[in-house]
Amino acid sequence: MAGVRVIAGLAKGRRLYLVPGGETRPIGDRPKEALFNILGAGIQDSHILDLFAGTGSVGIEALSRGAELAVFIDLSQNAIRTIHANLELTGLGEKAVVLRRDAFLYLETEKTRTFDYIYIAPPQYHGLWEKALLRLDTHVQCLNPDAWVIVQIHPEEFKAITLKNLIEFDQRKYGNTLLVFYEFPGE
């Protein structure tokens, strides 16, 4: 069953498989296109971490548009299978690392890779976005200076969070999708 599509780049127009069982909520085309318009040329040669990756749609879009590396993290075996199928479908697997891991544990233990962008889109209404953001705020070793962290949530879930290292700088709402942007100023 085909679902969301790759909007631009090398794999433009490919329809990605959805995770069976409806356990994920892939980003729609409109907010995804807006997200990548905001990221612009900054995505070229970047490293992106797609947390709670689901279909892998965001990381695959980044690879399609010229990102150097996308790391996909999900705990669901169905999601991991779907990400592998979508990478094969798009031919973008060479620049991808797919890990079946707990996102919070990954943020605490990752010491070898750093990222320019981290995309957080956890299951809704469980406070997981807040938990992931707080964990990332205290484990900044995987962030490059000037890295962005983008959170995808339902607008009703948002609340202001006190952070030590990350700074909220923008919000964009597209229907029932809210994208919240944070920056890590680094040194």
N, C-alpha and C positions, 0 to 999 in steps of 0.2 A: 504494500500500500504506500503510495507516494504522498508526501505532505508538503512542507515548506520548500521554497526554492532558493537556490543560490542566485543572488541578485546581479552580481557583477564579477568581472575578472575571468580567470581561466576556466572556471566551471559554470559560468553564467548560464542560467536557464535550467540547470539540472534540478529535478525535484527530489528532495531527500526523503528517505524512509522515516516514518514515525516510530517511536518506541511502542511496541505492542502493549495493550492493556490500559492505555490512557493515563499512565502514572506520571507523565511529564506534561509540561505546558510550553511547547516551543514558542519562541518569539515570532510574532506575526511579521509579514513582509514590510508593512508600513513602519513600525518602530525600528525594525532591523535596518531598513534603508536609511532612516533618519540617523540612527546610531553611527553608521559608517560614513554618512555625510559629515557628521560632527568630527569623527576621527580623521577623516580626510587622508592626505598623503602620509600622515604619521604612522599608518598601518604598514607601509612599505618597510621591509626588513625588520619588523618588530617581532617580539616574543610575546605571545598571549597565553594566558591561563584561563581555560574555560571550566569553571567550577560548577558542579552539579550539571554537567554538560548535556544530559538528556540525549537529544538527537545529534548533538555536535554542531548544530547550525551556526552558532556565532564563530566558533573557532574555524570551521570550514569556510565561512564567508571571509574571514581574515586571511586564511591561506590563499583563497582564490584571488584576493586583492593584493597579494604580494608579501604577506607576513613570512618571516623566515622560519618560525617555529610556533606550533600550537600544541599545548599540553591539555589533554582532556581528562578530567577527573569525575568519576561517578561511582557510586557504590552498587548500583543496580546492574545485575548481569544482563538484563534485557537492554539497558541503555548502552552498555559496553559493546554488545553485539551490533546494535544499531549504528553506533559511531563507526565501528570497523566497516560495516556494509556501506555507509555513506562515504567514508574515505575511499573505499574501493570504487564506488560509483563515480566519484569525482576525480579520481586519479591523483589525489593530494596526500596520500599516505606517507610519502617519503619524508615530509616535513612535520609529521605528527607523532606524538607520544600519547598513548591511551593507557590510562591506569585505573584499575578497579580499586579505589581507595576511599576511605572516609575523608571528606574534604577538610575537616577540622584538624585531623591528625596530619594530613599532608601539609597544611599551613604551618604547623608547629615544627615539622621535621625536615622540610625541604631546605637543603643547604647548598645544593650545587647549581640550581638554575635561578635566574632572575628574570623578571618580566617587566615589559613596558605597559601592558594592559592586563587587568584581571577582571573577568566578567563573572558576576555572582548572580545566579538565577535559581535559587533553591525552591523546593515545594512551598506553596503559599500557606500563610496563616499559622506557621509554627514558630515564628521568630528566628528562623535559621539565618536569614539575611543579616540580622543584627548580630547574632552569635559569630557568623563568619567575618563580618566587618570588624568586630571587636578583636577577634583572634588575629586578623591580619594587621590591625593597628598596633598590636603588641609583638608581632613577629614580622617586622619589616625587612628581614634579611632577603626575602625573595622579591623585593621591589627595587627596580632601578630608580635613580633620582628622576623626578618629574613623571613618574609612573602614574597612570590613571587606574582607578578602581571604579567599575560601573556596576551598579546593583539594579536588577530588574525585579520589581515587585508590583503587587496590586496597589493602587494609590491609597486605599484604606489602611494598608499595613505600615505606611511611612510614619516615623517619628524621628525627631531630632535626637542625635546621639552625641555625647561628649567623647571626643577622640583626642589622643595625644599627638599622633603623627600624620593622620590623614585630614584633609581639609575639604569639606563639601564646597563645590563651586558652581553646580548647575543641577537643574531638574528639568525633565521633559516628560510631558504626559501625552500618551496616545491611547485614547479610549480607556480600557482597563489595564493598561501597561504604563507604569511609571519607571523611568530611567533616572537614577540618581548618580551623579558624577562626583568622585572624590579624587584629590591629587595628593601624591606624596612628594613634598618639596625636596626631600633629600637633605644633602649638606647645605 
